[in-house]
Amino acid sequence: MSGCDCQTARDNLEELLRGELSEGACGPIREHLANCPDCRDEQQVFEHLTIAVKRACEEEAPPSLRDAVLRGLRELDQHA
């Protein structure tokens, strides 16, 4: 990938942040992000969202929720 425009940077942002791009592909994107405030802002938003989703997925639901869901399923089963 030689050079990088906004569309290319944004299309590859997720893979870049997950470390899924080759080093050769990363360089131009990183350079673009360093010089483009709009794409850098999008990168920061994506990073914050990724962290928020990861944290949300790490939390366990309370046992009472499991019980309530199972009760609801049983009730649905009885009415079917």
Phi and psi in degrees as a GROMACS rama.xvg file:
@    title "Ramachandran Plot"
@    xaxis  label "Phi"
@    yaxis  label "Psi"
@TYPE xy
-105.276  129.92  SER-2
65.2001  175.247  GLY-3
-161.209  133.153  CYS-4
-108.189  177.564  ASP-5
-58.164  -44.9885  CYS-6
-62.3673  -43.936  GLN-7
-63.7952  -43.3883  THR-8
-61.2694  -45.9469  ALA-9
-69.8855  -35.7468  ARG-10
-64.7121  -28.4091  ASP-11
-108.078  5.53606  ASN-12
-60.7451  -46.5172  LEU-13
-61.0835  -46.3984  GLU-14
-65.1985  -37.0963  GLU-15
-60.9289  -48.7579  LEU-16
-68.718  -25.634  LEU-17
-88.9943  -1.10932  ARG-18
74.2285  28.7611  GLY-19
-98.3221  -1.37413  GLU-20
-98.8841  152.297  LEU-21
-67.3631  157.778  SER-22
-59.742  -35.9694  GLU-23
-63.7227  -33.6974  GLY-24
-79.7304  -28.2576  ALA-25
-70.1756  -40.036  CYS-26
-52.8663  -56.2031  GLY-27
-62.1972  -34.806  PRO-28
-68.976  -45.1315  ILE-29
-60.6931  -41.2162  ARG-30
-62.8533  -43.3306  GLU-31
-61.5634  -45.1221  HIS-32
-61.9156  -34.674  LEU-33
-68.1059  -25.9144  ALA-34
-109.906  -2.55815  ASN-35
-121.585  104.141  CYS-36
-59.153  -37.3781  PRO-37
-64.5886  -46.1988  ASP-38
-69.3974  -35.8971  CYS-39
-64.053  -40.5116  ARG-40
-61.1087  -42.9928  ASP-41
-63.7998  -38.7682  GLU-42
-60.2129  -45.2209  GLN-43
-65.1311  -40.7788  GLN-44
-61.9884  -45.4866  VAL-45
-61.3081  -42.676  PHE-46
-62.166  -44.1632  GLU-47
-64.6086  -41.6281  HIS-48
-64.1833  -41.1383  LEU-49
-61.2555  -43.8579  THR-50
-64.4264  -43.4098  ILE-51
-62.9612  -43.4425  ALA-52
-65.7835  -42.2553  VAL-53
-61.0951  -44.5731  LYS-54
-63.5485  -41.3274  ARG-55
-63.4803  -35.3641  ALA-56
-76.0985  -19.1133  CYS-57
-80.3569  -23.5925  GLU-58
-74.1144  140.815  GLU-59
-95.778  143.374  GLU-60
-71.4198  147.398  ALA-61
-67.195  149.41  PRO-62
-55.5585  -31.8126  PRO-63
-62.6873  -30.4624  SER-64
-66.734  -43.57  LEU-65
-58.4473  -45.8842  ARG-66
-61.9264  -41.9967  ASP-67
-65.0165  -40.2505  ALA-68
-65.3447  -45.6646  VAL-69
-62.1628  -40.9566  LEU-70
-60.5662  -44.8384  ARG-71
-61.9631  -40.3044  GLY-72
-65.4656  -40.766  LEU-73
-62.5496  -41.8491  ARG-74
-63.394  -41.9706  GLU-75
-62.3839  -40.815  LEU-76
-63.3486  -38.565  ASP-77
-69.0201  -30.8885  GLN-78
-88.8538  -5.88954  HIS-79
